[in-house]
């Protein structure tokens, strides 16, 4: 799936980027089954590996900081 890069390509698009899940043309077989949410999420994580790792480490550091801060305040 390619994304348009110029405004003229954006205005030439007449169809929505995401198709409804339940509608299909009568007499036309579905082209491919819909991927599951987990499969799409895993594909996105692999594609954006640096962002996922950054968010993981920021979350880990934040939780550790919160726990150390609470331990210090409640000692």
N, CA, C, O and CB atoms as a CASP TS submission, in Angstrom:
PFRMAT TS
TARGET T0000
AUTHOR 0000-0000-0000
METHOD Language model
MODEL 1
PARENT N/A
ATOM      1  N   UNK     1       0.856  -1.175   0.000  1.00  0.00           N
ATOM      2  CA  UNK     1       0.000   0.000   0.000  1.00  0.00           C
ATOM      3  C   UNK     1       0.894   1.226   0.000  1.00  0.00           C
ATOM      4  O   UNK     1       1.688   1.423   0.920  1.00  0.00           O
ATOM      5  CB  UNK     1      -0.969   0.004   1.223  1.00  0.00           C
ATOM      6  N   UNK     2       0.767   2.032  -1.010  1.00  0.00           N
ATOM      7  CA  UNK     2       1.590   3.231  -1.091  1.00  0.00           C
ATOM      8  C   UNK     2       0.784   4.435  -0.635  1.00  0.00           C
ATOM      9  O   UNK     2      -0.424   4.521  -0.855  1.00  0.00           O
ATOM     10  CB  UNK     2       2.117   3.443  -2.525  1.00  0.00           C
ATOM     11  N   UNK     3       1.476   5.350   0.000  1.00  0.00           N
ATOM     12  CA  UNK     3       0.825   6.559   0.486  1.00  0.00           C
ATOM     13  C   UNK     3       1.135   7.702  -0.476  1.00  0.00           C
ATOM     14  O   UNK     3       2.269   7.833  -0.935  1.00  0.00           O
ATOM     15  CB  UNK     3       1.289   6.905   1.934  1.00  0.00           C
ATOM     16  N   UNK     4       0.145   8.524  -0.780  1.00  0.00           N
ATOM     17  CA  UNK     4       0.391   9.653  -1.681  1.00  0.00           C
ATOM     18  C   UNK     4       1.330  10.658  -1.034  1.00  0.00           C
ATOM     19  O   UNK     4       1.290  10.888   0.174  1.00  0.00           O
ATOM     20  CB  UNK     4      -0.931  10.337  -2.068  1.00  0.00           C
ATOM     21  N   UNK     5       2.173  11.248  -1.865  1.00  0.00           N
ATOM     22  CA  UNK     5       3.154  12.174  -1.315  1.00  0.00           C
ATOM     23  C   UNK     5       2.898  13.617  -1.714  1.00  0.00           C
ATOM     24  O   UNK     5       3.464  14.529  -1.111  1.00  0.00           O
ATOM     25  CB  UNK     5       4.527  11.775  -1.749  1.00  0.00           C
ATOM     26  N   UNK     6       2.063  13.843  -2.708  1.00  0.00           N
ATOM     27  CA  UNK     6       1.786  15.206  -3.133  1.00  0.00           C
ATOM     28  C   UNK     6       0.313  15.522  -2.937  1.00  0.00           C
ATOM     29  O   UNK     6      -0.516  14.612  -2.929  1.00  0.00           O
ATOM     30  CB  UNK     6       2.190  15.414  -4.599  1.00  0.00           C
ATOM     31  N   UNK     7      -0.028  16.800  -2.778  1.00  0.00           N
ATOM     32  CA  UNK     7      -1.439  17.165  -2.595  1.00  0.00           C
ATOM     33  C   UNK     7      -2.319  16.746  -3.761  1.00  0.00           C
ATOM     34  O   UNK     7      -3.488  16.418  -3.556  1.00  0.00           O
ATOM     35  CB  UNK     7      -1.562  18.652  -2.392  1.00  0.00           C
ATOM     36  N   UNK     8      -1.785  16.747  -4.989  1.00  0.00           N
ATOM     37  CA  UNK     8      -2.607  16.347  -6.135  1.00  0.00           C
ATOM     38  C   UNK     8      -2.966  14.871  -6.052  1.00  0.00           C
ATOM     39  O   UNK     8      -4.059  14.476  -6.457  1.00  0.00           O
ATOM     40  CB  UNK     8      -1.875  16.639  -7.453  1.00  0.00           C
ATOM     41  N   UNK     9      -2.046  14.045  -5.527  1.00  0.00           N
ATOM     42  CA  UNK     9      -2.363  12.632  -5.357  1.00  0.00           C
ATOM     43  C   UNK     9      -3.420  12.447  -4.281  1.00  0.00           C
ATOM     44  O   UNK     9      -4.251  11.544  -4.375  1.00  0.00           O
ATOM     45  CB  UNK     9      -1.105  11.836  -5.005  1.00  0.00           C
ATOM     46  N   UNK    10      -3.394  13.296  -3.261  1.00  0.00           N
ATOM     47  CA  UNK    10      -4.399  13.205  -2.207  1.00  0.00           C
ATOM     48  C   UNK    10      -5.785  13.542  -2.731  1.00  0.00           C
ATOM     49  O   UNK    10      -6.758  12.883  -2.366  1.00  0.00           O
ATOM     50  CB  UNK    10      -4.042  14.128  -1.055  1.00  0.00           C
ATOM     51  N   UNK    11      -5.891  14.559  -3.583  1.00  0.00           N
ATOM     52  CA  UNK    11      -7.195  14.983  -4.072  1.00  0.00           C
ATOM     53  C   UNK    11      -7.739  14.034  -5.129  1.00  0.00           C
ATOM     54  O   UNK    11      -8.950  14.004  -5.348  1.00  0.00           O
ATOM     55  CB  UNK    11      -7.109  16.385  -4.634  1.00  0.00           C
ATOM     56  N   UNK    12      -6.882  13.254  -5.794  1.00  0.00           N
ATOM     57  CA  UNK    12      -7.336  12.326  -6.823  1.00  0.00           C
ATOM     58  C   UNK    12      -7.971  11.071  -6.233  1.00  0.00           C
ATOM     59  O   UNK    12      -8.630  10.318  -6.950  1.00  0.00           O
ATOM     60  CB  UNK    12      -6.180  11.941  -7.715  1.00  0.00           C
ATOM     61  N   UNK    13      -7.783  10.842  -4.962  1.00  0.00           N
ATOM     62  CA  UNK    13      -8.325   9.636  -4.343  1.00  0.00           C
ATOM     63  C   UNK    13      -9.813   9.815  -4.095  1.00  0.00           C
ATOM     64  O   UNK    13     -10.231  10.770  -3.440  1.00  0.00           O
ATOM     65  CB  UNK    13      -7.588   9.312  -3.024  1.00  0.00           C
ATOM     66  N   UNK    14     -10.605   8.898  -4.617  1.00  0.00           N
ATOM     67  CA  UNK    14     -12.047   8.978  -4.421  1.00  0.00           C
ATOM     68  C   UNK    14     -12.545   7.932  -3.441  1.00  0.00           C
ATOM     69  O   UNK    14     -13.679   8.025  -2.970  1.00  0.00           O
ATOM     70  CB  UNK    14     -12.762   8.822  -5.742  1.00  0.00           C
ATOM     71  N   UNK    15     -11.719   6.928  -3.118  1.00  0.00           N
ATOM     72  CA  UNK    15     -12.154   5.880  -2.212  1.00  0.00           C
ATOM     73  C   UNK    15     -11.498   6.068  -0.844  1.00  0.00           C
ATOM     74  O   UNK    15     -10.391   6.599  -0.756  1.00  0.00           O
ATOM     75  CB  UNK    15     -11.822   4.489  -2.789  1.00  0.00           C
ATOM     76  N   UNK    16     -12.164   5.641   0.209  1.00  0.00           N
ATOM     77  CA  UNK    16     -11.557   5.750   1.543  1.00  0.00           C
ATOM     78  C   UNK    16     -10.393   4.774   1.663  1.00  0.00           C
ATOM     79  O   UNK    16     -10.337   3.760   0.967  1.00  0.00           O
ATOM     80  CB  UNK    16     -12.608   5.477   2.655  1.00  0.00           C
ATOM     81  N   UNK    17      -9.463   5.100   2.563  1.00  0.00           N
ATOM     82  CA  UNK    17      -8.282   4.256   2.720  1.00  0.00           C
ATOM     83  C   UNK    17      -8.630   2.908   3.333  1.00  0.00           C
ATOM     84  O   UNK    17      -8.029   1.896   2.972  1.00  0.00           O
ATOM     85  CB  UNK    17      -7.245   4.960   3.576  1.00  0.00           C
ATOM     86  N   UNK    18      -9.583   2.875   4.248  1.00  0.00           N
ATOM     87  CA  UNK    18      -9.980   1.619   4.862  1.00  0.00           C
ATOM     88  C   UNK    18     -11.375   1.257   4.397  1.00  0.00           C
ATOM     89  O   UNK    18     -12.274   2.097   4.378  1.00  0.00           O
ATOM     90  CB  UNK    18      -9.921   1.709   6.398  1.00  0.00           C
ATOM     91  N   UNK    19     -11.545   0.025   4.031  1.00  0.00           N
ATOM     92  CA  UNK    19     -12.845  -0.446   3.565  1.00  0.00           C
ATOM     93  C   UNK    19     -13.634  -0.990   4.748  1.00  0.00           C
ATOM     94  O   UNK    19     -13.039  -1.499   5.697  1.00  0.00           O
ATOM     95  CB  UNK    19     -12.683  -1.530   2.465  1.00  0.00           C
ATOM     96  N   UNK    20     -14.949  -0.894   4.712  1.00  0.00           N
ATOM     97  CA  UNK    20     -15.759  -1.476   5.782  1.00  0.00           C
ATOM     98  C   UNK    20     -15.547  -2.983   5.846  1.00  0.00           C
ATOM     99  O   UNK    20     -15.312  -3.625   4.822  1.00  0.00           O
ATOM    100  CB  UNK    20     -17.251  -1.154   5.573  1.00  0.00           C
ATOM    101  N   UNK    21     -15.630  -3.542   7.038  1.00  0.00           N
ATOM    102  CA  UNK    21     -15.355  -4.959   7.210  1.00  0.00           C
ATOM    103  C   UNK    21     -16.501  -5.847   6.731  1.00  0.00           C
ATOM    104  O   UNK    21     -16.251  -6.975   6.306  1.00  0.00           O
ATOM    105  CB  UNK    21     -15.063  -5.246   8.655  1.00  0.00           C
ATOM    106  N   UNK    22     -17.736  -5.383   6.785  1.00  0.00           N
ATOM    107  CA  UNK    22     -18.871  -6.253   6.506  1.00  0.00           C
ATOM    108  C   UNK    22     -19.397  -6.134   5.089  1.00  0.00           C
ATOM    109  O   UNK    22     -20.057  -7.056   4.611  1.00  0.00           O
ATOM    110  CB  UNK    22     -19.970  -5.960   7.460  1.00  0.00           C
ATOM    111  N   UNK    23     -19.134  -5.048   4.408  1.00  0.00           N
ATOM    112  CA  UNK    23     -19.689  -4.865   3.073  1.00  0.00           C
ATOM    113  C   UNK    23     -18.817  -5.526   2.021  1.00  0.00           C
ATOM    114  O   UNK    23     -17.589  -5.496   2.109  1.00  0.00           O
ATOM    115  CB  UNK    23     -19.849  -3.386   2.763  1.00  0.00           C
ATOM    116  N   UNK    24     -19.465  -6.131   1.012  1.00  0.00           N
ATOM    117  CA  UNK    24     -18.760  -6.647  -0.150  1.00  0.00           C
ATOM    118  C   UNK    24     -19.673  -6.519  -1.349  1.00  0.00           C
ATOM    119  O   UNK    24     -20.896  -6.503  -1.213  1.00  0.00           O
ATOM    120  CB  UNK    24     -18.313  -8.120   0.060  1.00  0.00           C
ATOM    121  N   UNK    25     -19.085  -6.429  -2.502  1.00  0.00           N
ATOM    122  CA  UNK    25     -19.869  -6.293  -3.723  1.00  0.00           C
ATOM    123  C   UNK    25     -20.606  -7.599  -3.989  1.00  0.00           C
ATOM    124  O   UNK    25     -20.023  -8.670  -3.821  1.00  0.00           O
ATOM    125  CB  UNK    25     -18.966  -5.913  -4.926  1.00  0.00           C
ATOM    126  N   UNK    26     -21.876  -7.541  -4.401  1.00  0.00           N
ATOM    127  CA  UNK    26     -22.597  -8.780  -4.701  1.00  0.00           C
ATOM    128  C   UNK    26     -21.987  -9.465  -5.917  1.00  0.00           C
ATOM    129  O   UNK    26     -21.661  -8.819  -6.913  1.00  0.00           O
ATOM    130  CB  UNK    26     -24.096  -8.495  -4.942  1.00  0.00           C
ATOM    131  N   UNK    27     -21.838 -10.781  -5.820  1.00  0.00           N
ATOM    132  CA  UNK    27     -21.287 -11.540  -6.926  1.00  0.00           C
ATOM    133  C   UNK    27     -19.776 -11.484  -7.013  1.00  0.00           C
ATOM    134  O   UNK    27     -19.197 -12.037  -7.948  1.00  0.00           O
ATOM    135  CB  UNK    27     -21.866 -11.054  -8.193  1.00  0.00           C
ATOM    136  N   UNK    28     -19.127 -10.837  -6.071  1.00  0.00           N
ATOM    137  CA  UNK    28     -17.670 -10.723  -6.100  1.00  0.00           C
ATOM    138  C   UNK    28     -17.103 -11.392  -4.859  1.00  0.00           C
ATOM    139  O   UNK    28     -17.502 -11.070  -3.740  1.00  0.00           O
ATOM    140  CB  UNK    28     -17.221  -9.232  -6.182  1.00  0.00           C
ATOM    141  N   UNK    29     -16.181 -12.313  -5.048  1.00  0.00           N
ATOM    142  CA  UNK    29     -15.563 -13.009  -3.923  1.00  0.00           C
ATOM    143  C   UNK    29     -14.571 -12.073  -3.244  1.00  0.00           C
ATOM    144  O   UNK    29     -13.953 -11.243  -3.911  1.00  0.00           O
ATOM    145  CB  UNK    29     -14.859 -14.316  -4.392  1.00  0.00           C
ATOM    146  N   UNK    30     -14.409 -12.194  -1.926  1.00  0.00           N
ATOM    147  CA  UNK    30     -13.414 -11.355  -1.246  1.00  0.00           C
ATOM    148  C   UNK    30     -12.016 -11.668  -1.782  1.00  0.00           C
ATOM    149  O   UNK    30     -11.673 -12.826  -2.021  1.00  0.00           O
ATOM    150  CB  UNK    30     -13.466 -11.574   0.294  1.00  0.00           C
ATOM    151  N   UNK    31     -11.220 -10.616  -1.964  1.00  0.00           N
ATOM    152  CA  UNK    31      -9.895 -10.779  -2.566  1.00  0.00           C
ATOM    153  C   UNK    31      -8.919 -11.448  -1.608  1.00  0.00           C
ATOM    154  O   UNK    31      -8.145 -12.313  -2.021  1.00  0.00           O
ATOM    155  CB  UNK    31      -9.345  -9.428  -3.002  1.00  0.00           C
ATOM    156  N   UNK    32      -8.944 -11.064  -0.345  1.00  0.00           N
ATOM    157  CA  UNK    32      -8.086 -11.688   0.652  1.00  0.00           C
ATOM    158  C   UNK    32      -8.763 -11.560   2.008  1.00  0.00           C
ATOM    159  O   UNK    32      -9.464 -10.580   2.261  1.00  0.00           O
ATOM    160  CB  UNK    32      -6.665 -11.041   0.668  1.00  0.00           C
ATOM    161  N   UNK    33      -8.560 -12.539   2.878  1.00  0.00           N
ATOM    162  CA  UNK    33      -9.185 -12.438   4.203  1.00  0.00           C
ATOM    163  C   UNK    33      -8.572 -11.298   5.003  1.00  0.00           C
ATOM    164  O   UNK    33      -7.403 -10.957   4.820  1.00  0.00           O
ATOM    165  CB  UNK    33      -9.037 -13.763   4.975  1.00  0.00           C
ATOM    166  N   UNK    34      -9.365 -10.715   5.885  1.00  0.00           N
ATOM    167  CA  UNK    34      -8.880  -9.626   6.727  1.00  0.00           C
ATOM    168  C   UNK    34      -7.871 -10.179   7.727  1.00  0.00           C
ATOM    169  O   UNK    34      -8.108 -11.214   8.350  1.00  0.00           O
ATOM    170  CB  UNK    34     -10.055  -8.920   7.459  1.00  0.00           C
ATOM    171  N   UNK    35      -6.744  -9.483   7.878  1.00  0.00           N
ATOM    172  CA  UNK    35      -5.747  -9.884   8.860  1.00  0.00           C
ATOM    173  C   UNK    35      -6.278  -9.603  10.254  1.00  0.00           C
ATOM    174  O   UNK    35      -7.037  -8.657  10.466  1.00  0.00           O
ATOM    175  CB  UNK    35      -4.406  -9.149   8.625  1.00  0.00           C
ATOM    176  N   UNK    36      -5.870 -10.437  11.202  1.00  0.00           N
ATOM    177  CA  UNK    36      -6.311 -10.233  12.573  1.00  0.00           C
ATOM    178  C   UNK    36      -5.608  -9.014  13.162  1.00  0.00           C
ATOM    179  O   UNK    36      -4.579  -8.567  12.657  1.00  0.00           O
ATOM    180  CB  UNK    36      -6.038 -11.490  13.430  1.00  0.00           C
ATOM    181  N   UNK    37      -6.178  -8.490  14.228  1.00  0.00           N
ATOM    182  CA  UNK    37      -5.607  -7.318  14.892  1.00  0.00           C
ATOM    183  C   UNK    37      -4.202  -7.625  15.401  1.00  0.00           C
ATOM    184  O   UNK    37      -3.304  -6.790  15.299  1.00  0.00           O
ATOM    185  CB  UNK    37      -6.508  -6.859  16.056  1.00  0.00           C
ATOM    186  N   UNK    38      -4.015  -8.826  15.949  1.00  0.00           N
ATOM    187  CA  UNK    38      -2.707  -9.195  16.497  1.00  0.00           C
ATOM    188  C   UNK    38      -1.670  -9.258  15.378  1.00  0.00           C
ATOM    189  O   UNK    38      -0.542  -8.794  15.545  1.00  0.00           O
ATOM    190  CB  UNK    38      -2.786 -10.554  17.238  1.00  0.00           C
ATOM    191  N   UNK    39      -2.057  -9.837  14.230  1.00  0.00           N
ATOM    192  CA  UNK    39      -1.122  -9.937  13.113  1.00  0.00           C
ATOM    193  C   UNK    39      -0.724  -8.552  12.602  1.00  0.00           C
ATOM    194  O   UNK    39       0.446  -8.310  12.305  1.00  0.00           O
ATOM    195  CB  UNK    39      -1.737 -10.761  11.977  1.00  0.00           C
ATOM    196  N   UNK    40      -1.695  -7.647  12.500  1.00  0.00           N
ATOM    197  CA  UNK    40      -1.393  -6.284  12.062  1.00  0.00           C
ATOM    198  C   UNK    40      -0.509  -5.564  13.073  1.00  0.00           C
ATOM    199  O   UNK    40       0.400  -4.828  12.690  1.00  0.00           O
ATOM    200  CB  UNK    40      -2.685  -5.496  11.841  1.00  0.00           C
ATOM    201  N   UNK    41      -0.772  -5.772  14.366  1.00  0.00           N
ATOM    202  CA  UNK    41       0.031  -5.126  15.405  1.00  0.00           C
ATOM    203  C   UNK    41       1.472  -5.636  15.380  1.00  0.00           C
ATOM    204  O   UNK    41       2.413  -4.855  15.516  1.00  0.00           O
ATOM    205  CB  UNK    41      -0.591  -5.369  16.790  1.00  0.00           C
ATOM    206  N   UNK    42       1.641  -6.942  15.206  1.00  0.00           N
ATOM    207  CA  UNK    42       2.991  -7.501  15.153  1.00  0.00           C
ATOM    208  C   UNK    42       3.741  -6.998  13.918  1.00  0.00           C
ATOM    209  O   UNK    42       4.931  -6.694  13.998  1.00  0.00           O
ATOM    210  CB  UNK    42       2.934  -9.040  15.150  1.00  0.00           C
ATOM    211  N   UNK    43       3.053  -6.907  12.776  1.00  0.00           N
ATOM    212  CA  UNK    43       3.685  -6.400  11.561  1.00  0.00           C
ATOM    213  C   UNK    43       4.106  -4.943  11.756  1.00  0.00           C
ATOM    214  O   UNK    43       5.175  -4.534  11.304  1.00  0.00           O
ATOM    215  CB  UNK    43       2.728  -6.529  10.353  1.00  0.00           C
ATOM    216  N   UNK    44       3.257  -4.163  12.435  1.00  0.00           N
ATOM    217  CA  UNK    44       3.571  -2.762  12.686  1.00  0.00           C
ATOM    218  C   UNK    44       4.766  -2.632  13.632  1.00  0.00           C
ATOM    219  O   UNK    44       5.606  -1.751  13.450  1.00  0.00           O
ATOM    220  CB  UNK    44       2.350  -2.038  13.269  1.00  0.00           C
ATOM    221  N   UNK    45       4.846  -3.503  14.639  1.00  0.00           N
ATOM    222  CA  UNK    45       5.973  -3.459  15.572  1.00  0.00           C
ATOM    223  C   UNK    45       7.285  -3.778  14.868  1.00  0.00           C
ATOM    224  O   UNK    45       8.310  -3.158  15.152  1.00  0.00           O
ATOM    225  CB  UNK    45       5.749  -4.436  16.727  1.00  0.00           C
ATOM    226  N   UNK    46       7.258  -4.747  13.948  1.00  0.00           N
ATOM    227  CA  UNK    46       8.471  -5.101  13.218  1.00  0.00           C
ATOM    228  C   UNK    46       8.875  -3.964  12.288  1.00  0.00           C
ATOM    229  O   UNK    46      10.059  -3.662  12.140  1.00  0.00           O
ATOM    230  CB  UNK    46       8.267  -6.403  12.420  1.00  0.00           C
ATOM    231  N   UNK    47       7.889  -3.340  11.665  1.00  0.00           N
ATOM    232  CA  UNK    47       8.166  -2.260  10.721  1.00  0.00           C
ATOM    233  C   UNK    47       8.721  -1.029  11.435  1.00  0.00           C
ATOM    234  O   UNK    47       9.576  -0.329  10.892  1.00  0.00           O
ATOM    235  CB  UNK    47       6.895  -1.891   9.949  1.00  0.00           C
ATOM    236  N   UNK    48       8.241  -0.763  12.644  1.00  0.00           N
ATOM    237  CA  UNK    48       8.660   0.429  13.394  1.00  0.00           C
ATOM    238  C   UNK    48       9.422   0.001  14.645  1.00  0.00           C
ATOM    239  O   UNK    48       9.067   0.381  15.760  1.00  0.00           O
ATOM    240  CB  UNK    48       7.429   1.309  13.779  1.00  0.00           C
ATOM    241  N   UNK    49      10.462  -0.784  14.450  1.00  0.00           N
ATOM    242  CA  UNK    49      11.197  -1.384  15.562  1.00  0.00           C
ATOM    243  C   UNK    49      11.775  -0.346  16.516  1.00  0.00           C
ATOM    244  O   UNK    49      11.668  -0.510  17.732  1.00  0.00           O
ATOM    245  CB  UNK    49      12.307  -2.251  15.032  1.00  0.00           C
ATOM    246  N   UNK    50      12.382   0.713  16.000  1.00  0.00           N
ATOM    247  CA  UNK    50      13.010   1.721  16.855  1.00  0.00           C
ATOM    248  C   UNK    50      12.010   2.419  17.746  1.00  0.00           C
ATOM    249  O   UNK    50      12.282   2.649  18.925  1.00  0.00           O
ATOM    250  CB  UNK    50      13.732   2.741  16.018  1.00  0.00           C
ATOM    251  N   UNK    51      10.852   2.760  17.197  1.00  0.00           N
ATOM    252  CA  UNK    51       9.813   3.435  17.981  1.00  0.00           C
ATOM    253  C   UNK    51       9.297   2.521  19.078  1.00  0.00           C
ATOM    254  O   UNK    51       9.098   2.959  20.211  1.00  0.00           O
ATOM    255  CB  UNK    51       8.653   3.884  17.077  1.00  0.00           C
ATOM    256  N   UNK    52       9.077   1.245  18.748  1.00  0.00           N
ATOM    257  CA  UNK    52       8.568   0.305  19.739  1.00  0.00           C
ATOM    258  C   UNK    52       9.562   0.125  20.879  1.00  0.00           C
ATOM    259  O   UNK    52       9.174   0.110  22.047  1.00  0.00           O
ATOM    260  CB  UNK    52       8.263  -1.044  19.087  1.00  0.00           C
ATOM    261  N   UNK    53      10.839  -0.012  20.545  1.00  0.00           N
ATOM    262  CA  UNK    53      11.853  -0.179  21.586  1.00  0.00           C
ATOM    263  C   UNK    53      11.976   1.070  22.447  1.00  0.00           C
ATOM    264  O   UNK    53      12.123   0.975  23.666  1.00  0.00           O
ATOM    265  CB  UNK    53      13.206  -0.515  20.962  1.00  0.00           C
ATOM    266  N   UNK    54      11.916   2.231  21.824  1.00  0.00           N
ATOM    267  CA  UNK    54      12.006   3.485  22.582  1.00  0.00           C
ATOM    268  C   UNK    54      10.848   3.590  23.570  1.00  0.00           C
ATOM    269  O   UNK    54      11.048   3.937  24.734  1.00  0.00           O
ATOM    270  CB  UNK    54      12.008   4.703  21.626  1.00  0.00           C
ATOM    271  N   UNK    55       9.634   3.288  23.103  1.00  0.00           N
ATOM    272  CA  UNK    55       8.475   3.356  23.995  1.00  0.00           C
ATOM    273  C   UNK    55       8.571   2.321  25.108  1.00  0.00           C
ATOM    274  O   UNK    55       8.186   2.598  26.243  1.00  0.00           O
ATOM    275  CB  UNK    55       7.184   3.154  23.204  1.00  0.00           C
ATOM    276  N   UNK    56       9.081   1.129  24.796  1.00  0.00           N
ATOM    277  CA  UNK    56       9.239   0.096  25.818  1.00  0.00           C
ATOM    278  C   UNK    56      10.205   0.558  26.905  1.00  0.00           C
ATOM    279  O   UNK    56       9.903   0.438  28.093  1.00  0.00           O
ATOM    280  CB  UNK    56       9.735  -1.215  25.187  1.00  0.00           C
ATOM    281  N   UNK    57      11.365   1.085  26.508  1.00  0.00           N
ATOM    282  CA  UNK    57      12.356   1.506  27.497  1.00  0.00           C
ATOM    283  C   UNK    57      11.903   2.740  28.272  1.00  0.00           C
ATOM    284  O   UNK    57      12.202   2.857  29.461  1.00  0.00           O
ATOM    285  CB  UNK    57      13.686   1.788  26.817  1.00  0.00           C
ATOM    286  N   UNK    58      11.195   3.653  27.633  1.00  0.00           N
ATOM    287  CA  UNK    58      10.653   4.807  28.361  1.00  0.00           C
ATOM    288  C   UNK    58       9.617   4.366  29.393  1.00  0.00           C
ATOM    289  O   UNK    58       9.590   4.883  30.509  1.00  0.00           O
ATOM    290  CB  UNK    58      10.025   5.814  27.381  1.00  0.00           C
ATOM    291  N   UNK    59       8.773   3.418  29.021  1.00  0.00           N
ATOM    292  CA  UNK    59       7.768   2.907  29.956  1.00  0.00           C
ATOM    293  C   UNK    59       8.438   2.202  31.125  1.00  0.00           C
ATOM    294  O   UNK    59       8.046   2.390  32.277  1.00  0.00           O
ATOM    295  CB  UNK    59       6.800   1.948  29.241  1.00  0.00           C
ATOM    296  N   UNK    60       9.456   1.383  30.827  1.00  0.00           N
ATOM    297  CA  UNK    60      10.180   0.673  31.884  1.00  0.00           C
ATOM    298  C   UNK    60      10.857   1.660  32.836  1.00  0.00           C
ATOM    299  O   UNK    60      10.767   1.507  34.054  1.00  0.00           O
ATOM    300  CB  UNK    60      11.226  -0.279  31.275  1.00  0.00           C
ATOM    301  N   UNK    61      11.526   2.658  32.293  1.00  0.00           N
ATOM    302  CA  UNK    61      12.198   3.655  33.134  1.00  0.00           C
ATOM    303  C   UNK    61      11.182   4.444  33.952  1.00  0.00           C
ATOM    304  O   UNK    61      11.430   4.737  35.122  1.00  0.00           O
ATOM    305  CB  UNK    61      13.041   4.614  32.270  1.00  0.00           C
ATOM    306  N   UNK    62      10.057   4.789  33.364  1.00  0.00           N
ATOM    307  CA  UNK    62       9.015   5.524  34.086  1.00  0.00           C
ATOM    308  C   UNK    62       8.443   4.725  35.243  1.00  0.00           C
ATOM    309  O   UNK    62       8.253   5.252  36.339  1.00  0.00           O
ATOM    310  CB  UNK    62       7.901   5.911  33.141  1.00  0.00           C
ATOM    311  N   UNK    63       8.167   3.443  34.993  1.00  0.00           N
ATOM    312  CA  UNK    63       7.627   2.605  36.071  1.00  0.00           C
ATOM    313  C   UNK    63       8.650   2.395  37.182  1.00  0.00           C
ATOM    314  O   UNK    63       8.301   2.434  38.362  1.00  0.00           O
ATOM    315  CB  UNK    63       7.178   1.251  35.516  1.00  0.00           C
ATOM    316  N   UNK    64       9.909   2.173  36.814  1.00  0.00           N
ATOM    317  CA  UNK    64      10.942   2.029  37.840  1.00  0.00           C
ATOM    318  C   UNK    64      11.103   3.315  38.640  1.00  0.00           C
ATOM    319  O   UNK    64      11.244   3.273  39.862  1.00  0.00           O
ATOM    320  CB  UNK    64      12.278   1.638  37.203  1.00  0.00           C
ATOM    321  N   UNK    65      11.083   4.449  37.961  1.00  0.00           N
ATOM    322  CA  UNK    65      11.169   5.734  38.654  1.00  0.00           C
ATOM    323  C   UNK    65      10.002   5.947  39.598  1.00  0.00           C
ATOM    324  O   UNK    65      10.178   6.445  40.709  1.00  0.00           O
ATOM    325  CB  UNK    65      11.227   6.868  37.652  1.00  0.00           C
ATOM    326  N   UNK    66       8.810   5.569  39.158  1.00  0.00           N
ATOM    327  CA  UNK    66       7.624   5.695  40.008  1.00  0.00           C
ATOM    328  C   UNK    66       7.749   4.812  41.247  1.00  0.00           C
ATOM    329  O   UNK    66       7.462   5.254  42.359  1.00  0.00           O
ATOM    330  CB  UNK    66       6.356   5.325  39.219  1.00  0.00           C
ATOM    331  N   UNK    67       8.176   3.568  41.056  1.00  0.00           N
ATOM    332  CA  UNK    67       8.307   2.657  42.197  1.00  0.00           C
ATOM    333  C   UNK    67       9.392   3.120  43.167  1.00  0.00           C
ATOM    334  O   UNK    67       9.201   3.057  44.381  1.00  0.00           O
ATOM    335  CB  UNK    67       8.619   1.242  41.709  1.00  0.00           C
ATOM    336  N   UNK    68      10.523   3.582  42.648  1.00  0.00           N
ATOM    337  CA  UNK    68      11.597   4.080  43.524  1.00  0.00           C
ATOM    338  C   UNK    68      11.130   5.335  44.251  1.00  0.00           C
ATOM    339  O   UNK    68      11.410   5.500  45.438  1.00  0.00           O
ATOM    340  CB  UNK    68      12.888   4.377  42.709  1.00  0.00           C
ATOM    341  N   UNK    69      10.429   6.213  43.560  1.00  0.00           N
ATOM    342  CA  UNK    69       9.908   7.425  44.191  1.00  0.00           C
ATOM    343  C   UNK    69       8.905   7.117  45.285  1.00  0.00           C
ATOM    344  O   UNK    69       8.945   7.725  46.355  1.00  0.00           O
ATOM    345  CB  UNK    69       9.270   8.316  43.155  1.00  0.00           C
ATOM    346  N   UNK    70       8.005   6.180  45.027  1.00  0.00           N
ATOM    347  CA  UNK    70       7.036   5.793  46.064  1.00  0.00           C
ATOM    348  C   UNK    70       7.722   5.117  47.242  1.00  0.00           C
ATOM    349  O   UNK    70       7.344   5.342  48.392  1.00  0.00           O
ATOM    350  CB  UNK    70       5.972   4.859  45.478  1.00  0.00           C
ATOM    351  N   UNK    71       8.728   4.290  46.966  1.00  0.00           N
ATOM    352  CA  UNK    71       9.463   3.638  48.049  1.00  0.00           C
ATOM    353  C   UNK    71      10.190   4.680  48.901  1.00  0.00           C
ATOM    354  O   UNK    71      10.249   4.549  50.124  1.00  0.00           O
ATOM    355  CB  UNK    71      10.469   2.610  47.481  1.00  0.00           C
ATOM    356  N   UNK    72      10.737   5.702  48.269  1.00  0.00           N
ATOM    357  CA  UNK    72      11.439   6.755  49.003  1.00  0.00           C
ATOM    358  C   UNK    72      10.467   7.560  49.861  1.00  0.00           C
ATOM    359  O   UNK    72      10.766   7.884  51.011  1.00  0.00           O
ATOM    360  CB  UNK    72      12.182   7.685  48.030  1.00  0.00           C
ATOM    361  N   UNK    73       9.302   7.881  49.298  1.00  0.00           N
ATOM    362  CA  UNK    73       8.331   8.690  50.040  1.00  0.00           C
ATOM    363  C   UNK    73       7.682   7.931  51.193  1.00  0.00           C
ATOM    364  O   UNK    73       7.282   8.540  52.185  1.00  0.00           O
ATOM    365  CB  UNK    73       7.259   9.187  49.102  1.00  0.00           C
ATOM    366  N   UNK    74       7.574   6.618  51.074  1.00  0.00           N
ATOM    367  CA  UNK    74       6.861   5.840  52.100  1.00  0.00           C
ATOM    368  C   UNK    74       7.807   5.069  53.013  1.00  0.00           C
ATOM    369  O   UNK    74       7.371   4.136  53.689  1.00  0.00           O
ATOM    370  CB  UNK    74       5.898   4.871  51.439  1.00  0.00           C
ATOM    371  N   UNK    75       9.076   5.426  53.053  1.00  0.00           N
ATOM    372  CA  UNK    75      10.023   4.685  53.907  1.00  0.00           C
ATOM    373  C   UNK    75       9.858   4.982  55.364  1.00  0.00           C
ATOM    374  O   UNK    75      10.583   4.432  56.192  1.00  0.00           O
ATOM    375  CB  UNK    75      11.427   4.990  53.511  1.00  0.00           C
TER
END
